[in-house]
C-alpha cells in the first residue's frame, strides 16, 4: 500500500482525534460497567453488606466481598489464599 508523501505529512484533524478518543473512552466505559455487573452478580452488590447496628463499618471492596462470600459458603481455611 503506497501512501502519498504529502498526505502522510499532513497534520491530524483535531475533530477526528477527539472522535476516536471519545469512541475509545465510551468502549472502555461499557467494558468496565459489564465487568462491574458480572462482579456484582458473582459477589453480591456492595449494599448487601451494610453493617448492622453497633457493628464496625467496613469498606465494600472486592476483597472484603470475596471474604464474606467465602465465609457464607463455608470455604475451608486451608483453601483461602491469605497474603500477609
C-alpha positions in Angstrom: 0.0 0.0 0.0 1.6 3.2 -1.1 1.0 6.5 0.7 1.5 9.8 -0.9 4.3 11.5 1.0 2.4 14.8 1.0 -0.6 13.1 2.5 1.5 11.3 5.1 2.9 14.5 6.4 -0.5 16.2 6.6 -1.4 17.1 10.2 -4.2 15.3 12.0 -7.6 16.8 12.0 -8.4 17.6 15.7 -12.0 16.6 15.3 -11.1 13.2 14.1 -8.7 12.7 17.0 -11.3 13.8 19.5 -13.9 11.5 17.9 -11.6 8.5 18.1 -10.7 9.3 21.7 -14.4 9.6 22.6 -15.2 6.3 20.9 -12.4 4.6 22.7 -13.4 6.1 26.1 -17.0 5.0 25.5 -15.9 1.5 24.6 -13.8 1.3 27.8 -16.7 2.5 30.0 -19.0 -0.1 28.5 -16.4 -2.8 29.3 -16.0 -1.5 32.9 -19.7 -1.5 33.5 -20.1 -5.0 32.2 -17.2 -6.2 34.4 -18.8 -4.5 37.4 -22.2 -6.1 36.6 -20.6 -9.5 36.5 -18.7 -8.9 39.8 -22.0 -7.8 41.4 -23.7 -10.9 40.2 -21.0 -13.2 41.5 -20.0 -11.5 44.8 -23.2 -9.6 45.5 -23.9 -5.9 45.4 -21.9 -3.7 47.9 -25.2 -2.6 49.5 -26.0 -6.1 50.6 -23.2 -6.0 53.1 -24.2 -3.0 55.2 -23.2 -3.5 58.8 -25.9 -4.0 61.5 -26.4 -1.5 64.3 -23.4 -1.2 66.5 -21.1 -3.1 64.1 -17.9 -1.5 62.6 -18.3 -0.1 59.2 -16.2 -1.9 56.5 -15.4 -0.7 53.1 -17.3 -2.8 50.4 -14.1 -3.7 48.5 -13.9 -6.6 46.2 -11.6 -8.4 48.6 -14.0 -7.9 51.5 -16.9 -9.1 49.4 -14.9 -12.2 48.4 -14.1 -13.0 52.1 -17.7 -12.6 53.1 -18.8 -14.9 50.2 -16.2 -17.5 51.3 -17.4 -17.3 54.9 -21.0 -17.6 53.7 -20.4 -20.8 51.7 -18.1 -22.2 54.4 -14.9 -22.4 52.5 -12.2 -24.2 54.5 -9.4 -22.0 55.7 -6.8 -24.2 54.0 -8.1 -23.2 50.6 -8.0 -19.5 51.2 -5.1 -17.6 49.8 -4.4 -15.2 52.6 -1.4 -13.0 51.8 0.2 -11.2 54.7 
